[in-house]
Amino acid sequence: MSENGKVRNHPLINIGGTSILYKEDVLGVFDLDTASTKADTKRYLSRMEQAKRLITVGTDIPKSFVVETDGFKERVYFTTLSSATIYGRWKRQSKYL
């Protein structure tokens, strides 16, 4: 059971390195090259950074970002994995839902 009292039955997804999220908490996975060109996305990412809710996974140049929520706060993870790789991992684990 999690801190907020929800029972978690859904599989986990590795978004790079040792960072693992509950699939049910992932709001979206976005390609950094295409999504970050929009002004709204830039403002959103800037707000998340200022709020200290932007987490970098890995040490290489990020290729995508994952938006995750625990029901109360959103967090953004910059990851070195491509959005296609994360999507592939998501699909492989879907059979367990």
N, C-alpha and C positions, 0 to 999 in steps of 0.2 A: 504494500500500500504506500502511496506517496504522501508527502507532507500535507497536501490539501485534502486528504481523505479519499481520493479516487483510487479505485482498484484498477490496476494496469494489466490488461491481458494481451495487449497488442505487442507485436515484435519491435525490436529495436532496429535502428539503422545507423551504420557507421558513416559519418560524414568526413572522415579523414583523421589520420593519426589515432589518438585515443578518444576522440570525441564521438560519443554515441548518444542519440536522441530517441525518444519514444516517437514512433511514426505518427501516432494520433496527435502529437503536439506540433508537428511540422505544418506550417501554413503554406509554404512555397519554397521552391528552389529556383534560383534565377541565374542566368548567365551574366557574369559581371561585365563583359564587353558590350553587350547589347542593352541591358537594363540600366546600366549606370550612365548612359548618355542622356536620359530623360531628366529634366529639371526636377520633377517631383521626386524621383528616386534619389537624386543627389541630396535634396533637402531631407528626405527621410533618413538616409544613411548618416547624414551630418547630425541630425537630432539624436539618433541612436548612439553615435560616438560621444556626443556631449553628455548624454545620460549614462555613459559608461556601460552600455548594453550591447556593445559591438565587440565580438570576440574573434580573434584571428587563430585559425587552426593551421598549424604547420608553419614552416619558415620560408617557403618559396612564394612566388608571386601568386596571389589568389586568382582563381578562374571563375568562381561562382560564389553566391551567398545563399544561405538558408535562413529563412525567417521561422522562428519557433516561439511558442507561447506555452506557459504553464497554466493558463487561464486568467492570470492576473497581469503579467508583464511579458512584453515581447522582447526577444533577443535576436540579434543577427550574428551569424557565424560566417566569416570569410573563410573559404576553404580552397585548398589547392586542387581539389577534385573538380572535374568538369560537371556541369549540370546533367549531361548525358550519362556519366558514370554513376552519379547519385540516383538518377532515374532507373538505370539498369539494376542497381542494388534494391531499389524500392520494388520493382516488378518481380524480381526473384523471390522476395520475401512475401509477396502478396498472397501466395498460396496458403499461408498460415493464418490469414484473417478469417 
